[in-house]
Amino acid sequence: MPQIEAVLTSVWRNPDPGSTLKAKADIQLLQNGSPFLFLSGIKLVQTSKGLVVKMPSLREGQRYHTLCRILSRELRQHIKHLLIAAYSGRSLSKNRFQNPVNPQDH
């Protein structure tokens, strides 16, 4: 059964405490240990609902269009956990998300 992993490869913390943009990160996705997707520019943003992860987007005029979406709820939650931990300066004991992929789920 294929294994999917998410690896946090880099994080930039915004030095401006007043900005809603708190951090940006790059994440590499691997299947059975081999890279298959690199996501650059994932953002951690402070909103009225708390810290939110925003996927890379493209601006057209006053609108932003998300370029990709992560459909796995578990993977989205793990990425959020990784970004919040990196932003807050906590050390991560595990910066990887591992999940077996069931071909019948897709």
N, C-alpha and C positions, 0 to 999 in steps of 0.2 A: 504494500500500500504506500503511495507517495506521501512524503512528509514535507510540509510547508513550514519555513522558518522566516521570521522577520528579524533583521539585525539593524540596530541603530548604528549608523556609520559616522555621523557628525551632528553636532548641535551647536547653534549660535544662540547665546542668551542676550537679549536686548538690555543694554546698560541703562536705558531710560526708564525709571520706575513708573512714570506717568503714562507711558504708552500702553495701549491695549494689546499690541503685539508683544508677547513675552518671549517667544523663542521660535527658531526655525530649525528644521532637522532634515536629514537625508536618511532614508531607510532602504535597505536592500532586501528583496525577497528571494529566498532560495527554495528549490525543490530538490529533495534528496541530496542536499549539500551543494547543488549547482545554482549559481545566480540566474534568475530569469527576469527580474524586473527591479529597476532602481527608481525610487520615488524621491525627487528632489524638491525642496521648498515646502515641506509640510509645516504648517504654522500652528503654534499654540497661542490662542487669543483669549483675553479676558473679556467676558460678556456679563450682562446682568444675571445670567444663569450660572456663572462660574467659568472655569477654564474649559475651552472648547478646542478641539483639533479641527483645523481646516485643511483640506487637501489642496494641492496645487491648482491654481485657477488662472484664467486669462481675462484681462479687462477689455471690454468693448464699450467705449463711452462711459456711462455711469454704472454699467452692469458688469458683474463678474460671472464667469462661467467655469464651473468646476471641470477640470480636465480628466479626473479619474475618481472612482469611488471604490471603497473597499466594502464588499458585500458581507463579509464575515463579521458578525457582531463581536465575536471573541477577539479577532485580530484588531478591530477598531479599538476595543477597550484596552488591549495590550499596548497598542501604539500610544494611546492617551496616557497610560501608566508610565511608559518609558519616557515620554516627553515631560511629564510633570516631575518625575524623579530627577531627570537631567536638569530641568529648569531650576528646581529647588536646591540642587547641589548634593542631593543624597547619592550615595554610592549604590550602584545597581549590582546585586548579586548575580542577576541573570538578565542580560540585555537581548535575549532571544525569545521569540514566541514559536512554539512548536505545536503543530496540530496535524494529525493524520488526515489526509483527504480521502473521503469516501466518494468514488466516482458516481455512485447513485444519487448523491446530494446535488450534483451539478447537471 
